[in-house]
């Protein structure tokens, strides 16, 4: 297979002169395209979509818009521009030159970090495979497909690192990334949240707001890595991740706006009456929020983790905004609060800061996620509706770590099994909730039209109108 490396795979890693990497990618690319055909967006091989394609790292090059058929999308490989004389900024190697090659003693842990991040990218594409069949508009369909192709490009970014720096082990890991399947009982994706189904667009918007935001924080931490190729790769990925979170935040905001319009027009607040008019009631939105927030909490890992301490001490994975934190960046004597259940209540206890890095990152994330929820509340307030959304307690509905052994309600109270069972359908989406939301998911592909349960956007993509022909069916 002959590949024009400047045209077919836009890159700034000098693919054309790297024969070993060429051979590896020539073997992997057709497997990726087969995976895309099998597990990518359903029934879209001939559809032309108004997509953004990264063709370089400069501001004009990474946001090039045009109509593209997704199998012909140019999945490129880009690293953010290098920083002259960059240093390792934390851990035992603080102050040493950043590594341009994999440190042999850290090879296994570094590969593990890259594989875990890489596994999330194709997983989300698989989770969202069928959503195009129930899109609420061409605008939203285009945004779904943009997220999909960029998750594919992020997979390419991680595969590049595996193929370029880890030899045969890296090639085998790259192939395994295409073999696992989201939700497969025998060969699932590595992280639990990426095995959950995404059956409807309310779930999709929640996923892109909450779970892709976890991606932001993980990428920011990896962008601090002493392994410079990983740091530079993640910094560029973050330029695309912002759009994914925008899709989620604006999507939920538009759902809320439409619900409030129905409530104020008809002067109703009864969820059953709101549903009867084809809108999604606010308590149901809260339950979906609770579910996706709590599932995302588990993505940060155990509250106290020796692995996190190792990754930090060895300079492989830093903290969010590491260089902006005013401390010694060693953490050998520092502590950080974590939660435990003691005598039937949640209690804050001090743990070594090195071992509590997952909790620190989780807390950074929560502040960011909660600020977006407050922006949703402003939509509700502007409509004059007496209701407030909120993020649940971070210990709610946990399935990883010591807190998973307890039943904890959204307020942070430890409750009995009986209390949990009696109230769980007030806190998390019920089968009835999911069936109702599913009943609204009719496909709307008429130009400029939107499903009844969601408001149009305030503006379109790339300065286009909301009724622009974002998708062309052939």
C-alpha positions in Angstrom: 0.0 0.0 0.0 1.6 3.3 -1.1 0.7 6.3 1.1 1.5 9.9 0.3 2.5 10.9 3.9 2.1 14.6 3.3 -1.4 14.3 1.8 -3.1 11.1 3.2 -1.7 11.5 6.7 -1.0 15.2 7.4 1.8 15.3 10.0 4.6 17.2 11.5 6.6 14.1 12.7 8.5 13.6 9.4 6.7 10.4 8.5 8.0 10.5 4.9 11.6 9.8 6.1 10.9 7.3 8.8 10.8 4.0 7.0 10.3 1.8 10.1 7.3 3.9 11.2 6.0 3.9 7.6 5.9 0.1 7.5 4.2 -0.1 10.9 1.5 2.4 9.8 1.0 0.8 6.4 0.1 -2.4 8.3 -2.1 -0.6 10.9 -4.0 1.8 8.6 -6.1 -0.7 6.8 -7.0 -2.4 10.1 -8.1 1.0 11.4 -10.2 1.6 8.3 -11.8 -1.8 8.7 -12.5 -1.1 12.4 -14.0 2.3 11.3 -16.2 0.5 8.8 -17.3 -2.1 11.3 -17.7 0.1 14.4 -17.7 3.8 13.3 -20.9 5.8 12.6 -23.4 3.6 11.0 -24.4 4.0 7.3 -22.2 7.0 6.5 -19.7 5.8 4.0 -21.1 8.0 1.2 -22.4 10.9 3.4 -20.6 14.3 2.9 -20.1 16.1 6.2 -18.9 19.7 6.8 -15.9 18.7 9.0 -12.9 20.4 10.5 -9.7 18.7 9.6 -6.3 19.4 11.2 -3.7 19.7 8.4 -1.0 21.6 10.5 -0.5 22.9 14.1 -0.7 26.6 13.2 -4.0 28.4 14.0 -5.1 28.4 10.3 -4.1 24.8 9.7 -5.7 22.9 12.5 -9.2 24.2 11.8 -9.7 23.6 8.0 -13.4 23.2 7.1 -14.7 21.4 4.1 -17.1 18.6 3.0 -15.6 15.2 3.6 -16.8 11.6 3.5 -15.7 10.1 6.8 -13.8 7.1 5.3 -11.7 9.7 3.4 -11.1 11.9 6.4 -7.4 12.7 6.8 -6.5 11.4 10.2 -3.2 13.2 10.9 -0.4 13.0 13.4 0.5 16.2 15.1 2.7 17.3 18.0 2.4 20.8 19.5 5.5 22.9 18.8 8.5 21.9 20.9 9.7 24.0 23.8 13.4 24.7 23.6 15.4 23.2 26.5 12.2 21.9 28.2 12.8 20.3 31.6 11.0 17.7 33.7 9.0 19.9 36.1 8.1 17.5 38.9 9.2 14.3 40.7 12.6 12.8 41.2 13.9 14.0 37.9 12.7 17.6 38.4 15.1 20.0 36.6 16.6 17.4 34.2 16.1 17.8 30.5 12.8 16.4 29.2 13.2 12.9 27.6 13.0 12.6 23.8 13.3 8.9 24.0 11.5 6.4 26.4 13.5 6.0 29.6 14.1 2.2 29.8 13.3 1.9 33.5 9.9 3.5 33.0 9.0 1.9 29.7 6.2 -0.4 31.0 4.4 2.4 33.0 4.7 4.9 30.2 3.2 2.4 27.7 0.4 1.7 30.2 -0.5 5.3 30.4 -0.5 5.7 26.6 -2.6 2.6 26.1 -5.2 3.5 28.7 -5.6 7.0 27.1 -5.6 5.5 23.6 -8.3 2.9 24.5 -10.8 5.6 25.4 -10.7 7.1 21.9 -12.1 4.3 19.8 -14.4 3.3 22.7 -16.4 6.5 22.5 -16.8 6.1 18.7 -18.2 2.6 19.3 -20.5 3.9 22.1 -21.9 6.5 19.7 -22.1 4.3 16.6 -25.9 4.4 16.2 -26.7 7.9 17.3 -26.7 9.3 13.8 -29.9 7.3 13.1 -31.8 9.4 15.7 -30.2 12.9 15.3 -32.3 15.9 16.3 -30.9 18.0 13.4 -28.3 18.2 10.7 -26.4 20.7 12.9 -26.2 18.1 15.7 -25.5 15.3 13.3 -22.5 17.2 12.0 -21.3 17.8 15.6 -21.6 14.1 16.4 -19.5 13.2 13.3 -16.9 15.9 14.2 -16.5 14.3 17.6 -16.2 10.9 16.1 -13.5 11.7 13.6 -11.5 13.6 16.2 -11.7 10.7 18.6 -10.3 8.7 15.7 -7.5 11.2 15.2 -6.7 11.0 18.9 -6.4 7.3 18.5 -3.9 7.9 15.7 -2.0 10.2 18.1 -1.6 7.5 20.7 -0.8 4.8 18.1 1.9 7.0 16.7 3.6 7.1 20.1 3.2 3.3 20.5 4.5 2.6 17.0 7.3 5.1 17.1 8.8 4.5 20.5 7.8 1.0 21.8 8.8 -1.3 19.0 7.1 -4.7 18.8 5.3 -4.2 22.1 3.9 -0.9 20.7 2.7 -2.5 17.5 0.9 -5.2 19.4 -0.7 -2.7 21.7 -1.8 -0.6 18.7 -3.5 -3.7 17.2 -5.2 -4.5 20.5 -6.7 -1.0 20.6 -8.7 -2.1 17.5 -9.6 -5.5 18.9 -11.3 -4.5 22.2 -15.0 -3.5 22.0 -17.0 -1.2 24.2 -19.4 -3.3 26.3 -18.0 -6.6 25.1 -18.2 -9.1 28.0 -15.2 -11.0 26.7 -12.9 -8.2 25.5 -14.2 -4.9 26.9 -12.6 -1.5 26.9 -10.2 -0.8 29.8 -12.2 1.8 31.7 -15.7 1.1 32.9 -17.3 4.4 31.7 -16.3 3.4 28.1 -18.3 0.2 28.3 -21.6 2.0 29.2 -24.1 2.4 26.4 -24.9 5.8 24.9 -28.4 5.0 23.6 -29.8 8.5 23.1 -28.8 12.1 22.6 -29.4 13.2 26.1 -26.8 10.6 27.1 -24.5 11.8 24.3 -24.6 15.4 25.5 -24.0 14.4 29.1 -21.1 12.1 27.9 -19.4 14.9 25.9 -19.9 17.4 28.8 -18.8 15.2 31.7 -16.7 12.3 30.3 -14.9 14.3 27.7 -14.1 16.8 30.4 -12.3 14.0 32.2 -10.4 13.6 29.0 -9.4 17.2 29.3 -8.0 16.7 32.7 -6.2 13.5 31.9 -4.7 15.1 28.8 -3.6 18.1 30.8 -1.9 15.9 33.3 -0.2 13.9 30.5 0.8 17.2 28.8 3.0 17.8 31.8 4.9 14.5 31.2 8.7 14.5 31.3 8.4 12.3 28.1 8.3 15.2 25.7 6.6 13.5 22.7 3.7 12.5 24.9 3.5 16.0 26.4 3.5 17.6 22.9 1.0 15.1 21.5 -1.5 15.8 24.4 -1.1 19.6 24.1 -2.3 19.4 20.5 -5.1 17.0 21.3 -6.5 19.5 23.8 -7.2 22.0 21.0 -9.8 19.5 19.6 -11.1 18.3 23.0 -12.6 21.8 23.7 -15.1 21.3 20.9 -16.3 18.0 22.3 -17.1 19.7 25.7 -18.8 22.5 23.8 -21.1 20.0 22.1 -22.1 18.7 25.5 -22.5 21.9 27.3 -24.4 23.7 24.5 -26.5 20.5 23.8 -27.8 20.3 27.4 -28.3 24.0 27.5 -30.5 23.8 24.4 -32.5 20.9 25.9 -33.1 22.9 29.0 -34.0 26.0 27.0 -36.7 24.0 25.1 -38.0 22.5 28.3 -38.3 25.9 29.9 -40.1 27.2 26.9 -42.7 24.5 27.2 -43.1 25.1 30.9 -43.6 28.8 30.6 -45.7 28.8 27.5 -48.1 26.3 29.0 -47.6 27.4 32.7 -46.9 23.9 33.9 -44.2 22.2 36.1 -45.6 18.7 36.4 -43.1 16.3 34.8 -45.9 14.2 33.3 -47.5 17.1 31.6 -44.1 18.3 30.3 -43.4 14.9 28.9 -46.8 14.8 27.3 -45.8 17.9 25.3 -42.7 16.2 24.0 -40.1 17.9 26.2 -37.7 16.4 28.7 -38.6 17.4 32.3 -35.9 18.9 34.5 -35.9 16.2 37.1 -35.1 13.6 34.4 -32.2 15.8 33.2 -31.0 15.9 36.8 -31.0 12.1 37.1 -29.1 11.8 33.8 -26.6 14.4 35.2 -26.2 12.4 38.4 -25.5 9.2 36.4 -22.9 10.6 34.0 -21.2 12.7 36.7 -20.9 9.7 39.0 -19.6 7.3 36.3 -17.0 9.9 35.4 -15.9 10.2 39.0 -14.7 6.6 38.8 -12.5 7.4 35.7 -10.1 9.2 38.0 -9.3 6.0 39.8 -8.9 5.1 43.4 -8.8 8.0 45.9 -5.5 6.7 47.3 -3.3 5.1 44.6 0.3 3.9 44.7 0.3 3.9 40.8 -0.5 7.6 40.7 2.3 8.2 43.2 4.7 6.2 40.9 3.6 8.0 37.8 4.3 11.4 39.4 7.5 10.5 41.2 9.0 9.2 38.0 8.0 12.2 36.0 5.5 10.5 33.7 2.2 12.2 34.6 1.9 15.5 36.4 -1.0 17.4 38.0 -3.4 19.7 36.2 -1.5 23.0 35.6 1.5 21.5 37.3 3.8 24.5 36.6 1.3 27.0 38.0 1.2 25.3 41.4 3.4 26.9 44.1 5.0 24.0 45.9 8.1 21.9 45.7 6.7 19.6 42.9 8.1 16.7 44.9 5.3 16.2 47.4 7.4 13.9 49.6 6.1 15.4 52.8 2.8 17.0 51.7 -0.7 15.6 52.4 -4.1 15.9 50.8 -7.7 15.2 52.1 -9.5 12.1 51.0 -12.9 10.6 52.1 -13.5 7.5 54.1 -16.7 6.0 55.7 -16.2 6.0 59.4 -18.9 5.2 62.0 -21.5 5.4 59.2 -20.6 8.8 57.9 -18.2 10.3 55.4 -15.1 11.7 57.1 -12.2 13.6 55.6 -8.8 12.2 56.4 -5.3 13.3 55.4 -3.4 11.0 53.0 0.1 11.5 51.5 -0.3 13.9 48.6 1.6 11.6 46.3 -0.9 8.8 46.9 -3.9 11.2 46.6 -3.1 12.6 43.2 -6.2 11.0 41.7 -8.3 12.8 44.3 -6.6 16.1 43.6 -7.4 15.8 39.9 -10.9 14.7 40.7 -11.4 17.9 42.8 -10.0 20.1 40.0 -12.4 18.5 37.6 -15.4 19.0 39.9 -14.9 22.7 40.2 -14.8 23.0 36.4 -17.8 20.7 35.8 -19.9 22.5 38.5 -19.3 25.9 36.8 -20.9 24.6 33.6 -23.9 23.3 35.5 -24.3 26.8 36.9 -24.4 28.1 33.4 -27.3 25.7 32.7 -29.0 27.1 35.8 -28.8 30.6 34.4 -30.8 29.4 31.4 -33.4 28.1 33.9 -33.3 31.3 35.9 -33.7 33.5 32.8 -36.9 31.6 32.0 -38.3 32.3 35.4 -38.5 28.6 36.4 -38.0 27.6 40.0 -35.6 24.7 39.6 -31.8 24.2 40.1 -29.6 21.5 38.7 -26.5 20.6 40.7 -23.7 18.1 40.7 -24.1 15.3 43.2 -21.6 14.6 46.0 -18.4 13.1 44.6 -18.9 10.0 46.7 -22.4 9.3 45.2 -22.8 6.1 43.2 -19.1 5.2 43.2 -18.0 1.8 41.8 -14.2 2.1 42.3 -12.2 2.4 45.5 -13.3 2.1 49.2 -16.3 4.3 48.7 -17.8 1.7 46.4 -18.6 -0.4 49.4 -21.1 2.1 50.8 -24.4 3.5 49.6 -24.1 7.2 49.5 -26.9 9.6 48.4 -26.4 12.7 46.2 -26.1 14.8 49.3 -23.2 12.8 50.6 -25.1 10.9 53.3 -24.3 7.2 53.9 -27.7 5.3 53.6 -28.8 1.8 54.1 -29.4 -0.7 51.3 -33.1 -0.3 52.0 -32.9 3.5 51.7 -30.9 3.2 48.5 -33.3 0.8 46.9 -36.3 3.0 47.9 -34.8 6.1 46.5 -32.6 5.1 43.6 -35.2 6.0 40.9 -35.3 9.5 42.3 -31.5 9.8 41.9 -30.7 7.8 38.8 -32.5 7.3 35.5 -35.1 4.6 35.7 -36.1 2.2 32.9 -39.1 4.4 32.5 -37.0 7.5 32.1 -34.8 5.9 29.5 -37.8 4.6 27.6 -39.4 8.0 27.5 -36.2 9.7 26.3 -35.8 7.0 23.7 -39.4 7.7 22.5 -38.3 11.2 21.5 -35.4 10.2 19.4 -36.9 10.5 15.9 -34.5 11.4 13.2 -34.7 15.0 11.9 -32.6 15.7 8.8 -34.6 18.4 7.0 -32.4 21.4 6.6 -33.0 24.1 9.3 -35.4 21.8 11.3 -34.9 20.7 14.9 -36.6 18.0 17.0 -39.3 19.3 19.4 -37.3 18.5 22.5 -34.3 20.7 21.8 -33.9 24.4 20.9 -31.9 25.5 17.8 -28.3 26.8 18.6 -27.7 30.6 18.9 -25.2 30.3 16.0 -23.8 27.8 13.6 -20.4 26.2 13.2 -17.6 28.2 11.6 -19.8 31.3 11.2 -22.3 29.4 9.2 -26.1 29.7 9.8 -27.9 27.2 12.0 -29.8 26.1 8.9 -26.6 25.5 6.8 -26.4 22.2 4.9 -24.1 20.6 7.4 -24.6 17.1 6.0 -25.2 16.0 2.5 -26.7 12.5 1.9 -25.8 10.7 -1.3 
